[in-house]
Amino acid sequence: MASLKFSRILLAIDDTPCSQRAIDYTRQIVTNIQPSLALVTVVPPTSPASYGVDPLLGQQPIIVPEVSEIQQQASQDYLNRVAAEFTDAKETFTFNRVGDVRDEILNVAKEWTADLIIMGNNGRTGFDHFLSGSVSEALIRKSNIPVLVIPLNCD
């Protein structure tokens, strides 16, 4: 079998310990093979605020645009900080998306033509897993390219 060389790695991150673990692993991989690297973070859509809203009076919840803007800016700042750590990458791109996490990661992977997705996993099991689902599990099922999942509790 021919030697596999990943030349376009997509790293899906958020500001959590499981993502930090994936960042650390990816840094080692990038140092060894020096691929192009794309960092993606996805902000779920802002939920309407219902503070002071009375549905009995026909008042509708509202979306405060400033909340979305603050979340987007914080995500971009985070992406920029992490991107600066990858000095050994051939080139580094950042993608800051809003939407369903799984769908947006898959969209970026397809648009950017990644050949490997790396992400962290928080290791939830049982009822926690049932309630929150698993983005990594969904990506593994839906992705057309390899997905490397770095568990939080690995050594």
C-alpha positions, 0 to 999 in steps of 0.5 A: 500500500502506498504511503499516505500523506495528509497534505490538507488537515482540518482541525475542528476546535472550540474553547474547551479542554478536549479541543486543547488536547486535539490542538496539542496532537495536531501541533505534533503532526504538523511539525512532522509533515508540514501540511496546509492547515485549516482551523474551523470553529462553529458557533450555534445560532443565537437563541431568541431571548424571552426576557420580559416577553409575555406570550399571553400578550402575543409578544415574541422572543427577540434575537439580540444581534449584538450577542451574535456579533460578540460570539463571532468576534470571540470565536475569531479571536480564538481562531487567530490565537490558535492559528499563531501557534502553528508556525510549522504549517505550510499555510494556515486558514481559519473558518468561523461559521454559524450553524449546526456544528457537524454540518458546518465542519463537513461543509468546510472539509468539502469546500476546502478539500481537506484530506483529514479531519482532526477533533477532540472528544469530551468522552461523555457516555451514557445519559450525558451522551444521549442528551448532548449527542456526539459531534465526533460520532456524527462526523465519523458516520457522515464524512467521506474522509478520515476523521481522527478523534483525540479523546480528552482522557488519553495519555 
